[in-house]
Amino acid sequence: MIKEKRVEDDLEWMESSAQSRAQARADRLALESFTASLEALLMKEFADGKASGIDQKREARAHKSFLKHLEGLKQAVFVDENYRYLAEAKVHRIAVFQTQSANRRHLP
């Protein structure tokens, strides 16, 4: 049985963490959006008139700043997804509590 206190704590967490969760999502989306721009900027560095677009792309993606960016993106995705899964678990726990409460009300 899920206790009412646990549900109250879940609701409190969802409310109090809203800004942090939103920031995590914003960070992730910003880094995802920047990926193509960074790749284009780096490809431009390798555009010497001889290198094909594929060669430029390969060099750009192997560049240390692009790899560093991908590590940052990986961390941002982890934080965002962790918040998402925690919130989802809390929503499900609240739903189970509601079902349990309704069932108790209908017992003789």
Backbone as JSON, one array per atom type, in Angstrom:
{
  "sequence": "MIKEKRVEDDLEWMESSAQSRAQARADRLALESFTASLEALLMKEFADGKASGIDQKREARAHKSFLKHLEGLKQAVFVDENYRYLAEAKVHRIAVFQTQSANRRHLP",
  "N": [[0.83, -1.19, 0.0], [0.48, 2.18, -0.79], [1.44, 4.98, 0.96], [-0.22, 7.95, 2.1], [1.44, 10.08, 2.8], [3.7, 9.6, 1.24], [2.72, 10.15, -1.3], [2.13, 12.86, -1.0], [4.75, 13.81, -0.65], [5.77, 13.18, -3.18], [4.23, 14.88, -4.8], [5.06, 17.35, -3.8], [7.78, 17.26, -4.52], [7.51, 17.29, -7.31], [6.48, 19.82, -7.73], [8.43, 21.5, -6.5], [10.71, 20.91, -7.93], [10.29, 21.78, -10.46], [11.42, 24.05, -11.78], [14.14, 23.34, -11.94], [13.92, 21.04, -13.48], [12.9, 22.11, -15.82], [15.05, 23.74, -16.56], [16.99, 21.8, -17.04], [15.88, 20.56, -19.28], [15.89, 22.72, -21.07], [18.66, 23.17, -21.29], [19.48, 20.79, -22.5], [18.05, 20.91, -24.97], [19.17, 23.23, -26.06], [21.84, 22.48, -26.39], [21.49, 20.34, -28.17], [20.5, 21.75, -30.37], [22.69, 23.33, -30.98], [24.55, 21.57, -31.97], [24.54, 21.07, -34.8], [25.27, 23.6, -35.72], [27.84, 23.93, -34.62], [29.15, 21.84, -35.91], [29.01, 22.77, -38.56], [30.54, 25.13, -38.37], [33.03, 24.06, -37.73], [33.47, 22.46, -39.99], [33.79, 24.43, -41.85], [36.28, 25.38, -41.15], [37.87, 23.37, -42.16], [37.57, 23.56, -44.83], [39.28, 23.72, -47.57], [39.22, 23.92, -50.23], [40.07, 21.64, -51.45], [39.27, 19.49, -49.9], [36.58, 17.25, -49.66], [33.04, 17.5, -48.93], [32.35, 15.39, -47.29], [34.82, 14.69, -46.22], [35.37, 17.02, -44.81], [33.3, 16.94, -42.94], [33.96, 14.6, -41.54], [36.4, 15.36, -40.36], [35.51, 17.51, -38.83], [33.79, 16.27, -37.01], [35.57, 14.74, -35.61], [37.05, 16.55, -34.3], [38.43, 18.05, -31.35], [36.88, 19.95, -29.98], [34.31, 19.41, -30.87], [33.95, 16.81, -29.93], [34.09, 17.33, -27.21], [31.82, 18.88, -26.94], [29.89, 16.91, -27.51], [30.18, 15.29, -25.25], [29.24, 17.03, -23.28], [26.61, 17.26, -24.19], [25.78, 14.64, -23.85], [25.78, 14.46, -21.04], [23.83, 16.38, -20.47], [21.57, 15.19, -21.62], [21.39, 12.94, -19.99], [20.77, 14.12, -17.45], [18.32, 15.41, -18.03], [16.72, 13.21, -18.89], [16.81, 11.64, -16.58], [15.39, 13.24, -14.74], [12.95, 13.17, -16.09], [12.22, 10.43, -15.98], [12.07, 10.08, -13.2], [9.94, 11.82, -12.57], [7.91, 10.61, -14.05], [7.69, 8.13, -12.73], [6.74, 9.02, -10.29], [4.25, 10.09, -11.01], [2.95, 7.76, -11.8], [2.95, 6.38, -9.36], [1.26, 8.03, -7.86], [-1.1, 7.68, -9.3], [-1.59, 4.97, -8.79], [-2.0, 5.11, -6.05], [-4.37, 6.62, -6.03], [-6.11, 4.77, -7.21], [-6.0, 2.71, -5.28], [-7.09, 4.08, -3.11], [-9.68, 4.6, -4.05], [-10.6, 1.99, -4.28], [-10.6, 1.2, -1.59], [-12.62, 2.81, -0.59], [-14.84, 1.62, -1.65], [-15.04, -0.83, -0.47], [-16.79, -3.16, 1.61]],
  "CA": [[0.0, 0.0, 0.0], [1.2, 3.45, -0.86], [0.99, 5.87, 2.03], [-0.57, 9.31, 1.68], [2.64, 10.93, 2.98], [4.56, 9.39, 0.07], [2.1, 10.89, -2.41], [2.35, 14.28, -0.71], [6.15, 14.07, -0.95], [5.91, 13.17, -4.63], [3.65, 16.13, -5.33], [5.96, 18.44, -3.39], [8.97, 17.18, -5.37], [7.17, 17.71, -8.67], [6.35, 21.27, -7.73], [9.67, 22.18, -6.14], [11.77, 20.63, -8.91], [9.84, 22.2, -11.79], [12.38, 24.96, -12.4], [15.35, 22.56, -12.26], [13.59, 20.15, -14.59], [12.79, 22.95, -17.02], [16.41, 24.15, -16.93], [17.65, 20.63, -17.62], [15.33, 20.39, -20.64], [16.39, 23.83, -21.89], [20.08, 22.92, -21.56], [19.55, 19.71, -23.48], [17.59, 21.38, -26.27], [20.14, 24.19, -26.57], [23.01, 21.73, -26.87], [21.09, 19.61, -29.38], [20.4, 22.72, -31.46], [24.02, 23.85, -31.3], [25.37, 20.53, -32.58], [24.67, 21.3, -36.25], [26.01, 24.85, -35.92], [29.25, 23.67, -34.33], [29.66, 21.02, -36.99], [29.18, 23.64, -39.73], [31.68, 26.02, -38.11], [34.26, 23.27, -37.83], [33.63, 22.07, -41.38], [34.3, 25.62, -42.53], [37.72, 25.43, -40.88], [38.55, 22.36, -42.97], [37.25, 23.81, -46.24], [40.48, 24.28, -48.2], [39.05, 23.83, -51.68], [40.42, 20.29, -51.89], [38.55, 18.5, -49.1], [35.17, 17.09, -49.98], [32.14, 17.73, -47.79], [32.45, 14.23, -46.41], [36.09, 14.83, -45.5], [35.2, 18.12, -43.85], [32.41, 16.46, -41.88], [34.73, 13.65, -40.74], [37.36, 16.14, -39.57], [34.75, 18.31, -37.85], [33.26, 15.38, -35.96], [36.7, 14.2, -34.85], [37.7, 17.68, -33.64], [38.29, 17.97, -29.89], [35.77, 20.78, -29.47], [33.06, 18.71, -31.18], [33.87, 15.7, -28.99], [33.78, 17.92, -25.9], [30.4, 19.24, -27.04], [29.1, 15.68, -27.4], [30.2, 14.88, -23.84], [28.3, 17.93, -22.6], [25.27, 16.86, -24.62], [25.49, 13.36, -23.19], [25.45, 14.76, -19.65], [22.54, 17.09, -20.46], [20.53, 14.2, -21.9], [21.26, 12.14, -18.77], [20.07, 14.88, -16.42], [16.95, 15.59, -18.48], [16.02, 11.93, -18.86], [16.68, 11.23, -15.18], [14.24, 13.99, -14.21], [11.73, 12.68, -16.75], [11.86, 9.12, -15.43], [11.64, 10.27, -11.81], [8.6, 12.42, -12.6], [6.99, 9.59, -14.56], [7.48, 7.17, -11.65], [5.9, 9.66, -9.28], [2.9, 10.17, -11.57], [2.38, 6.41, -11.73], [2.69, 6.06, -7.95], [0.07, 8.79, -7.48], [-2.25, 7.01, -9.93], [-1.85, 3.73, -8.04], [-2.58, 5.54, -4.77], [-5.75, 6.99, -6.3], [-6.85, 3.53, -7.4], [-6.1, 2.05, -3.98], [-8.04, 4.86, -2.3], [-11.03, 4.36, -4.58], [-10.97, 0.62, -3.93], [-10.9, 1.18, -0.15], [-13.92, 3.46, -0.36], [-15.91, 0.74, -2.12], [-15.05, -2.09, 0.29], [-17.86, -3.15, 2.64]],
  "C": [[0.88, 1.25, 0.0], [0.59, 4.38, 0.18], [0.74, 7.28, 1.49], [0.62, 10.26, 1.78], [3.56, 10.82, 1.77], [4.03, 10.16, -1.13], [2.3, 12.39, -2.22], [3.8, 14.67, -1.02], [6.4, 14.1, -2.46], [5.39, 14.45, -5.26], [4.53, 17.33, -5.0], [7.21, 18.45, -4.26], [8.66, 17.69, -6.78], [7.04, 19.23, -8.76], [7.69, 21.96, -7.48], [10.79, 21.97, -7.16], [11.42, 21.14, -10.31], [10.86, 23.09, -12.49], [13.66, 24.22, -12.79], [15.1, 21.64, -13.44], [13.49, 20.93, -15.9], [14.18, 23.41, -17.5], [17.17, 23.0, -17.58], [17.17, 20.4, -19.05], [15.86, 21.48, -21.56], [17.87, 23.63, -22.25], [20.24, 21.85, -22.63], [19.17, 20.21, -24.88], [18.57, 22.37, -26.89], [21.37, 23.47, -27.13], [22.68, 20.93, -28.13], [21.03, 20.55, -30.58], [21.76, 23.21, -31.92], [24.89, 22.83, -32.04], [25.6, 20.79, -34.06], [25.47, 22.57, -36.54], [27.5, 24.64, -35.69], [29.88, 22.84, -35.44], [29.93, 21.88, -38.24], [30.38, 24.57, -39.56], [33.0, 25.27, -38.26], [34.51, 22.81, -39.26], [34.22, 23.23, -42.19], [35.82, 25.75, -42.34], [38.5, 24.48, -41.8], [38.25, 22.51, -44.46], [38.46, 24.49, -46.88], [40.39, 24.23, -49.72], [39.36, 22.45, -52.22], [39.6, 19.22, -51.17], [37.08, 18.46, -49.51], [34.34, 17.38, -48.73], [32.21, 16.59, -46.79], [33.73, 14.29, -45.59], [36.0, 15.92, -44.44], [34.36, 17.67, -42.66], [33.17, 15.5, -40.95], [35.7, 14.39, -39.82], [36.65, 16.94, -38.47], [34.29, 17.44, -36.7], [34.37, 14.76, -35.11], [37.41, 15.3, -34.06], [37.43, 17.65, -32.14], [37.14, 18.82, -29.36], [34.41, 20.13, -29.77], [32.87, 17.55, -30.21], [33.54, 16.2, -27.58], [32.3, 18.32, -25.85], [29.52, 18.01, -26.86], [29.08, 15.15, -25.97], [29.24, 15.74, -23.01], [26.86, 17.58, -22.93], [24.86, 15.56, -23.94], [25.07, 13.6, -21.74], [24.09, 15.46, -19.56], [21.38, 16.13, -20.71], [20.31, 13.33, -20.65], [20.44, 12.87, -17.71], [18.59, 15.04, -16.78], [16.15, 14.3, -18.39], [15.84, 11.41, -17.44], [15.49, 11.95, -14.52], [12.93, 13.45, -14.79], [11.28, 11.35, -16.15], [11.42, 9.21, -13.97], [10.21, 10.81, -11.76], [7.56, 11.39, -13.06], [6.68, 8.55, -13.47], [6.56, 7.76, -10.59], [4.45, 9.78, -9.75], [2.22, 8.8, -11.48], [2.06, 6.02, -10.28], [1.44, 6.79, -7.46], [-1.19, 8.13, -8.06], [-2.6, 5.72, -9.2], [-2.49, 4.08, -6.69], [-4.05, 5.91, -4.96], [-6.63, 5.75, -6.48], [-7.05, 2.8, -6.09], [-7.12, 2.77, -3.09], [-9.47, 4.62, -2.74], [-11.5, 2.95, -4.2], [-11.33, 0.51, -2.45], [-12.26, 1.78, 0.13], [-15.08, 2.53, -0.72], [-15.93, -0.62, -1.43], [-16.14, -2.03, 1.36], [-17.28, -3.01, 4.04]]
}
